[in-house]
Amino acid sequence: MATHSGIQEQSTHPHFDIVIVGGGMVGISLSLLLAKQKRWNILLIESGPLDGLAPSASNRSLSFDERSTALSWTSRNIYQTMGLWDKLQPCCSQIRQIHVSDRGHGGLTRICAEETGVDGLGYVIENRLLGSVLTQKLRKEAISLYGNTQIAAIQPLRSGVELRLSSNNPNVDRTPSVIHADLLVIADGANSKTAAKLGIYSQQTSYHQTAVIANVQLGQRHQGIAYERFTDQGPMALLPLTDFQGQYRSSLVWVQPEASATSLVEGSEHEFLEQLQKRFGFRLGRFKQVGSRMAYPLTLTLAKEQIRRNVVLMGNSAHSLHPVAGQGFNLSMRDAAALAATLSAAHQRQRSIGSVDVLDSYYQQQLSDQRNTVMLSNNLSKFFSASSMVTTLGRNLGLLALDGAPQLRQGFAQFGMGMAGGRHG
Ligand SMILES: Cc1cc2nc3c(=O)[nH]c(=O)nc-3n(C[C@H](O)[C@H](O)[C@H](O)COP(=O)(O)OP(=O)(O)OC[C@H]3O[C@@H](n4cnc5c(N)ncnc54)[C@H](O)[C@@H]3O)c2cc1C
C-alpha cells in the first residue's frame, strides 16, 4: 500500500495513512476534506451504523439526531470548497436577521445580514439532513468505512500507531482486528473513549443547565429571523427552518435549569406549547405543534491534550461548548480546514503527517481561535443566564447600546459568522 508519510514498520497488518475515529458531523466532514486532496489512504471508523439516519432511542450519541445546526458563513465556504454547498443549500434556511430580546424588560436589538454585507448571518440545517448529504458523499469517495466498530487498544509505534479493533459489524469477516496508521484522528465526541485509551482526559465544567430542543410549528412565517430571547429560566433560541409540507417551522433550543428541563421534555405537548408561548410571546404567532423533544445536559469539556505524536483530537473530543452562541461545530469546521491544509503542506514538503512538529503547527494556528471562541461562548452563556438585577439591567442597557451601535453589532455578527479570529472568510 503506497504511503507518503515516511518510514513504516514492516507489518502484515493493513495500513492506512489516516484513521479517523468517530463518524459524526466533524469526523465525516474532515474525512471528506482530506479525501478531496486524493493523497491519502483514509479509514473512517464509527461505533454506530454509519448510515446518517436518525438514531434509535438506545443510540443517542450520534450527531445526526433531532437537533439543527446554524452553519456559519465560514462553514458554508468550507462546504462550498468541498463541492457540497449546492446539495446543502436547499436544506438550509438563511438567517437574515437576529432578533435579541429580554422577557419582561425593554432591551432589544436586531442584527441584519445587509449590515454585514453577506446574504445570510447563518444557515440553519437539520442535523439529519446534514448527515444524509454528508454520508451520501462519503459513499462516493475512496474512503474505507468500518461501521459498528470501536478501538479496543492503541499501541504507539516507532512511526504511527497500531490499533486493535472491536467490531459488531455484520461483515465482521471483512473488518481486520489490527490495523496500522500514520495518523490517528480522534473525533468520537466529548469524553472520548478513544482518547482515554491513551490516557488523554478532559476537564469538565458543568453549567448545571440542560438544553431542551425540538422543532416547533409556527402560526406565521419566520421571515428568516432567528430569535434569541432571555427568560427568567434561561435563554432560548428559535432558529428559522425550511417549510415542511406547507408548515412554517423553527428549531427551538431552550436552556433550562436541570430540574425543569425534565418536566418540559416529559410533560404533555399542550403544557409544553403553553409554557413556550408564555416565555416567548406571539412574535411568531400561536405555536401549533411540537416535534420530538430531547434534552442535552450542558458541560464545557476541554481535552487536556489535543495533539501527540501521530495523534490529534478534533470536534467535541477536543472542545465541547455551550450551544448558546451556536459555535461548537463551526469552530470544529475551522479546525478541520486548518488541519487539512497543514497536512497537505507537510505532504508537499515530504514531512511525516504524524510528526509532532506538523501537528503542533496546526494546533498553534488554531489556538487563539479556539480560546476566543470558548471564552466568548462561555461568557455569553453566563451573561444570558444571569438573573440578578444588576446583570439584567446591564444586559438590557447592553442590548440597547448594541442596537444603537452598528460597529458593535457588526463585531457580534462576525463572531456568529465564525470570523472571530479574523482570518476566516
Ligand atoms: C442543543 C445543541 C445545539 C447545538 N447547536 C449548534 C449550532 O447551531 N452551531 C454549532 O456550530 N454547533 C452547535 N452545537 C454543537 C455541535 O452539535 C457539536 O459541535 C457537534 O455535534 C460535534 O460533532 P462531533 O462529530 O465532534 O461529535 P459528536 O456529534 O458527538 O459525534 C461523535 C461520533 O462518534 C461516534 N462515537 C462515539 N464513541 C465512539 C467510539 N468509541 N468509536 C467510534 N465512534 C464513536 C458517535 O456515534 C458519533 O457518531 C450544538 C450542540 C447542542 C448540544
The ligand as an SDF file (V2000), in Angstrom:
LIG
                    3D

 53 58  0  0  0  0  0  0  0  0999 V2000
  -28.5120   21.6120   21.7140 C   0  0  0  0  0  0  0  0  0  0  0  0
  -27.2840   21.8480   20.8850 C   0  0  0  0  0  0  0  0  0  0  0  0
  -27.3210   22.7280   19.8120 C   0  0  0  0  0  0  0  0  0  0  0  0
  -26.1760   22.9790   19.0500 C   0  0  0  0  0  0  0  0  0  0  0  0
  -26.2410   23.8980   18.0330 N   0  0  0  0  0  0  0  0  0  0  0  0
  -25.1170   24.2010   17.3610 C   0  0  0  0  0  0  0  0  0  0  0  0
  -25.1350   25.1940   16.3280 C   0  0  0  0  0  0  0  0  0  0  0  0
  -26.1800   25.7690   15.9960 O   0  0  0  0  0  0  0  0  0  0  0  0
  -23.9740   25.5040   15.6920 N   0  0  0  0  0  0  0  0  0  0  0  0
  -22.7960   24.8820   16.0190 C   0  0  0  0  0  0  0  0  0  0  0  0
  -21.7540   25.2130   15.4390 O   0  0  0  0  0  0  0  0  0  0  0  0
  -22.7590   23.9150   16.9590 N   0  0  0  0  0  0  0  0  0  0  0  0
  -23.8770   23.5670   17.6360 C   0  0  0  0  0  0  0  0  0  0  0  0
  -23.8380   22.5850   18.5940 N   0  0  0  0  0  0  0  0  0  0  0  0
  -22.5690   21.8360   18.8030 C   0  0  0  0  0  0  0  0  0  0  0  0
  -22.4710   20.6600   17.8250 C   0  0  0  0  0  0  0  0  0  0  0  0
  -23.6180   19.8420   17.9340 O   0  0  0  0  0  0  0  0  0  0  0  0
  -21.2170   19.8450   18.1160 C   0  0  0  0  0  0  0  0  0  0  0  0
  -20.1220   20.7110   17.9760 O   0  0  0  0  0  0  0  0  0  0  0  0
  -21.0650   18.6780   17.1550 C   0  0  0  0  0  0  0  0  0  0  0  0
  -22.0940   17.7500   17.3360 O   0  0  0  0  0  0  0  0  0  0  0  0
  -19.7370   17.9780   17.3700 C   0  0  0  0  0  0  0  0  0  0  0  0
  -19.6570   16.9010   16.4770 O   0  0  0  0  0  0  0  0  0  0  0  0
  -18.6000   15.7310   16.6920 P   0  0  0  0  0  0  0  0  0  0  0  0
  -18.6440   14.9580   15.4170 O   0  0  0  0  0  0  0  0  0  0  0  0
  -17.3230   16.2650   17.1800 O   0  0  0  0  0  0  0  0  0  0  0  0
  -19.1570   14.8780   17.9120 O   0  0  0  0  0  0  0  0  0  0  0  0
  -20.4670   14.0040   18.0430 P   0  0  0  0  0  0  0  0  0  0  0  0
  -21.6150   14.7070   17.4360 O   0  0  0  0  0  0  0  0  0  0  0  0
  -20.5980   13.6110   19.4780 O   0  0  0  0  0  0  0  0  0  0  0  0
  -20.1540   12.6990   17.1730 O   0  0  0  0  0  0  0  0  0  0  0  0
  -19.2490   11.7170   17.6420 C   0  0  0  0  0  0  0  0  0  0  0  0
  -19.4180   10.4830   16.7730 C   0  0  0  0  0  0  0  0  0  0  0  0
  -18.5040    9.4860   17.2440 O   0  0  0  0  0  0  0  0  0  0  0  0
  -19.1890    8.2570   17.4420 C   0  0  0  0  0  0  0  0  0  0  0  0
  -18.5080    7.5270   18.5290 N   0  0  0  0  0  0  0  0  0  0  0  0
  -18.6690    7.6870   19.8580 C   0  0  0  0  0  0  0  0  0  0  0  0
  -17.8330    6.8680   20.5100 N   0  0  0  0  0  0  0  0  0  0  0  0
  -17.1370    6.1740   19.5770 C   0  0  0  0  0  0  0  0  0  0  0  0
  -16.1170    5.1940   19.6330 C   0  0  0  0  0  0  0  0  0  0  0  0
  -15.6290    4.7510   20.8140 N   0  0  0  0  0  0  0  0  0  0  0  0
  -15.6250    4.6990   18.4730 N   0  0  0  0  0  0  0  0  0  0  0  0
  -16.0950    5.1320   17.2780 C   0  0  0  0  0  0  0  0  0  0  0  0
  -17.0520    6.0750   17.1710 N   0  0  0  0  0  0  0  0  0  0  0  0
  -17.5620    6.5960   18.2950 C   0  0  0  0  0  0  0  0  0  0  0  0
  -20.6140    8.6580   17.7840 C   0  0  0  0  0  0  0  0  0  0  0  0
  -21.5410    7.6110   17.4810 O   0  0  0  0  0  0  0  0  0  0  0  0
  -20.8080    9.8670   16.8700 C   0  0  0  0  0  0  0  0  0  0  0  0
  -21.2300    9.4920   15.5840 O   0  0  0  0  0  0  0  0  0  0  0  0
  -24.9640   22.3100   19.3690 C   0  0  0  0  0  0  0  0  0  0  0  0
  -24.9130   21.4080   20.4260 C   0  0  0  0  0  0  0  0  0  0  0  0
  -26.0600   21.1730   21.1860 C   0  0  0  0  0  0  0  0  0  0  0  0
  -25.9820   20.2020   22.3420 C   0  0  0  0  0  0  0  0  0  0  0  0
  1  2  1  0
  2  3  1  0
  2 52  2  0
  3  4  2  0
  4  5  1  0
  4 50  1  0
  5  6  2  0
  6  7  1  0
  6 13  1  0
  7  8  2  0
  7  9  1  0
  9 10  1  0
 10 11  2  0
 10 12  1  0
 12 13  2  0
 13 14  1  0
 14 15  1  0
 14 50  1  0
 15 16  1  0
 16 17  1  0
 16 18  1  0
 18 19  1  0
 18 20  1  0
 20 21  1  0
 20 22  1  0
 22 23  1  0
 23 24  1  0
 24 25  2  0
 24 26  1  0
 24 27  1  0
 27 28  1  0
 28 29  2  0
 28 30  1  0
 28 31  1  0
 31 32  1  0
 32 33  1  0
 33 34  1  0
 33 48  1  0
 34 35  1  0
 35 36  1  0
 35 46  1  0
 36 37  1  0
 36 45  1  0
 37 38  2  0
 38 39  1  0
 39 40  1  0
 39 45  2  0
 40 41  1  0
 40 42  2  0
 42 43  1  0
 43 44  2  0
 44 45  1  0
 46 47  1  0
 46 48  1  0
 48 49  1  0
 50 51  2  0
 51 52  1  0
 52 53  1  0
M  END
$$$$
